[in-house]
Each structure stands twice: as C-alpha cells, then as structure tokens.
C-alpha cells in the first residue's frame, strides 16, 4: 500500500469500519504511516499509559501489530486486508468488541493517568465533557490539528458517517 503522512492529514475516523469493526481503517492508516517514506507524526498504535484502542482491537481479534504491519506493507489494496482478516482474525464477536472500543470515556482514562498528561496528549479534550467517548476525543483532536480536512462538519477527513454502536 502507499505510505501516508499523518503530519499533513489525519487518519480515518475511528467510526469507519472494515469487516464490521471500528478502528481498523484508522489503524491501517497509522501502520501505512510507519512504512518507509511515511510519517506517523503524533499518532501511535500504543499509548504510554495503557494499550490504545488500536491494540485493544488487534488483541481482541487475535492479530498482532507486527502481522498487520507486514500485511499492510505487502498488499496493494485494502480489500486484500479485509480478505486476510476474514481468513485469519477472530471476527466472531464484532458487536461486543465494537461496544468495548466505543465505551471508554474521558473520565475512564482520567481514572488511571494524570489529567495533565491526558490533556497534553489530547488537547481538544480540555473543552469536552468528561463523559465524552474517546472516539469523539480522537475526532476533536484530528479537527484541531487539521481543520481544513473537516469542511462542512464531516465526521472525518474522508467523510465517513458517524455510526455509533447500538
């Protein structure tokens, strides 16, 4: 796949899905940025204080970051990643995993890391309610860093509709 520079555009919205799972397209974008010639900027797969949402997702479907990075490096289109996930990942609990990914809120994260650290990592969160979902924090930080990519109130730079788990 082509590399991506996450200093010039955000990764896709956490609400975008592949094989029914939130966060996979966003995680793929971060991995594309880790390829030679890419630039991950301030984004990461891991966090200094706990597994990030990308790692939570990968762990729950039985895929390592290394496997997915290797796959991203080899394939030419995302359909090949979707095919690989259908064959190799545990997709038996997509609905419950989506709820798990969507459930963390600012207050949950503040329960185990200092507020100053959290707000340094997610500056847009300072203006948000502590009950805001972390998905919204990610989007607000993307909007703060890349305002020109979010014209007309779109959910992400790639115009994904916001679809919350039911």
C-alpha positions in Angstrom: 0.0 0.0 0.0 1.0 3.6 -0.4 2.5 5.3 2.6 0.7 8.1 4.3 2.0 11.3 6.0 0.0 11.9 9.2 1.6 15.3 9.6 -0.4 16.6 6.6 -3.7 14.7 7.1 -5.4 12.8 9.9 -6.0 9.1 9.8 -9.6 8.0 9.1 -12.3 8.4 11.7 -12.5 5.8 14.5 -16.1 5.2 13.4 -15.1 3.9 9.9 -15.3 0.1 9.7 -13.7 -2.8 7.9 -15.3 -6.2 8.3 -17.8 -4.5 10.7 -15.1 -3.4 13.1 -14.5 0.2 14.2 -10.9 1.5 14.2 -9.5 -0.9 11.6 -9.2 1.7 8.8 -7.7 4.2 11.3 -5.2 1.6 12.5 -4.3 0.8 8.9 -3.6 4.5 8.3 -1.3 4.6 11.3 0.5 1.5 10.0 0.8 2.9 6.5 2.5 6.0 8.1 5.0 3.7 9.8 6.2 2.3 6.4 9.4 3.6 4.9 8.6 7.0 3.4 5.6 7.6 5.7 5.3 9.8 8.7 3.2 8.9 11.7 3.6 12.3 13.3 2.0 12.5 16.8 -0.2 9.4 16.2 0.7 5.9 17.6 -0.7 2.4 18.0 0.4 2.2 21.6 0.0 4.8 24.4 2.4 5.5 27.3 -0.2 4.6 29.9 -2.2 1.6 28.5 -3.0 -0.3 25.3 -4.6 2.1 22.9 -7.8 1.4 21.1 -5.9 0.0 18.1 -4.1 -2.5 20.3 -7.2 -3.4 22.2 -8.9 -4.1 18.8 -6.0 -6.2 17.5 -5.6 -8.2 20.7 -9.3 -9.0 20.7 -9.3 -10.3 17.1 -6.1 -12.2 17.6 -3.9 -10.2 15.3 -0.6 -8.6 16.3 0.5 -5.2 15.2 3.5 -6.8 13.5 1.4 -9.1 11.4 -0.9 -6.3 10.3 2.1 -4.1 9.6 3.7 -6.8 7.5 0.4 -7.3 5.6 0.0 -3.5 5.0 3.5 -3.5 3.6 2.7 -6.4 1.2 -0.7 -5.6 -0.2 -1.7 -3.1 -2.8 -5.4 -2.5 -1.8 -7.4 -2.7 1.4 -9.7 -5.4 0.0 -6.7 -7.7 0.4 -6.5 -6.8 4.1 -10.3 -7.4 4.5 -9.8 -10.9 2.9 -6.9 -11.7 5.2 -8.9 -10.6 8.2 -11.8 -12.9 7.2 -9.4 -15.8 6.9 -7.1 -15.1 9.9 -8.8 -12.9 12.5 -11.4 -13.9 15.1 -14.4 -11.9 13.9 -16.9 -13.9 16.0 -17.7 -11.1 18.5 -17.7 -8.0 16.3 -20.7 -6.3 18.0 -19.4 -6.8 21.5 -15.9 -5.6 20.5 -17.4 -2.5 18.9 -19.2 -1.7 22.1 -15.9 -2.3 24.1 -14.0 0.0 21.7 -16.7 2.7 21.9 -17.2 2.5 25.7 -14.1 4.3 27.1 -14.9 7.9 28.1 -12.6 10.7 29.2 -13.5 10.0 32.8 -12.4 6.4 32.4 -9.0 7.3 31.2 -8.6 10.0 33.8 -9.1 7.3 36.4 -5.6 5.9 35.7 -3.5 8.7 34.3 -2.9 12.2 35.5 -5.1 14.9 33.9 -2.1 17.0 32.9 -0.7 14.0 30.9 -4.0 13.2 29.3 -4.7 16.8 28.2 -1.2 17.1 26.9 -1.8 14.1 24.6 -5.4 15.1 23.8 -5.6 18.9 23.9 -9.0 19.1 22.4 -10.4 17.1 25.3 -10.0 20.0 27.7 -13.1 21.6 26.2 -15.1 18.4 26.2 -17.4 16.9 28.9 -15.6 14.1 30.9 -18.4 11.8 29.8 -17.4 12.2 26.1 -16.4 9.0 24.4 -12.7 8.6 23.4 -13.8 8.2 19.8 -15.0 11.8 20.0 -11.8 12.9 21.6 -9.8 11.4 18.7 -12.0 13.2 16.2 -11.8 16.5 18.0 -8.0 16.3 18.2 -8.0 15.5 14.4 -10.1 18.5 13.8 -7.9 20.7 16.0 -4.7 19.6 14.1 -6.2 19.5 10.6 -9.2 22.0 10.4 -9.0 22.2 6.6 -9.8 18.4 6.3 -13.1 18.8 8.2 -15.2 21.0 5.9 -19.0 21.1 6.2 -18.9 19.3 9.6 -17.9 16.0 8.1 -17.1 13.2 10.5 -13.5 12.8 9.2 -11.2 13.9 6.5 -12.5 11.0 4.5 -16.2 11.9 5.0 -17.2 8.8 7.0 -20.7 8.9 8.5 -20.7 8.7 12.3 -22.3 5.4 13.3 -22.4 4.6 16.9 -22.9 1.1 18.3 -26.4 0.1 19.3 
